[in-house]
């Protein structure tokens, strides 16, 4: 009986020694990474690659190698992080879904959603006025929202970007902190700043903040305002109270897009306070014009260990709930 595993043969063009070395990595570390993640065996002689393993997986592995080879064609050194992201795409069948369809185009760089959930998230942001991105850290919720905001600003679809976050989890008590308002809330908004700096550069972001085209504010300072022609991002929304969330959502004006990101498993509010995120998900689930995109640990685009850590915590908390 023939028990030989299915195999797949690919030939990479052009047959460039330096490009092939970049693809394989030092001591073939990138090939070993693909083998370990997808459960295949990869052997190559020059630009001819022979893959064996599960019938469905060997073709996906071949596609990963083909795409990585094109990636290294530009001359950039391939990293294990890039290999991880490409592998994640293959595991979520995003190749067959035409990855890149929702490409975010900004002047400094282009941002490519990875996986079905990220694509649906970007598509929803472009379609709806209010959008929720829900799920664990590392799934790209905030990063993609900032990218969409920068794209909308550069294309003059909005006049300004507003970044909002609960400044202090237990009630936004800023008074005891030293410095002016910007200095008080800066640490809480640092992830949003970092994304902006990456996409627009330090100097440009600084100038736009000076001109009030980009504004950062703690959630408490949104009361009484109506925001037209703006792209508004509320980050870490699980740490809003019910009253704060209602107040924020009713600030939306004409020509504005709102993205609310949060992780309901990471609530830092006092025990007696109910999360405005959890509450509004129940209240607004059937309201037209509002989108909800839920990410899972499989969507984590950080180090592979982050994904496994999130899954382990979810499993532990689920078992703990069942025991109680």
PyMOL commands that set and color helices and strands:
alter all, ss='L'
color gray80, all
select helices_A, chain A and resi 17-24+26-38+55-72+80-91+95-97+116-127+141-154+181-200+202-210+219-222+237-239+242-249+276-283+297-299+304-323
alter helices_A, ss='H'
color red, helices_A
select strands_A, chain A and resi 6-11+41-45+48-53+104-105+110-111+130-134+160-165+214-218+230-235+257-262+290-294
alter strands_A, ss='S'
color yellow, strands_A
deselect
rebuild
show_as cartoon
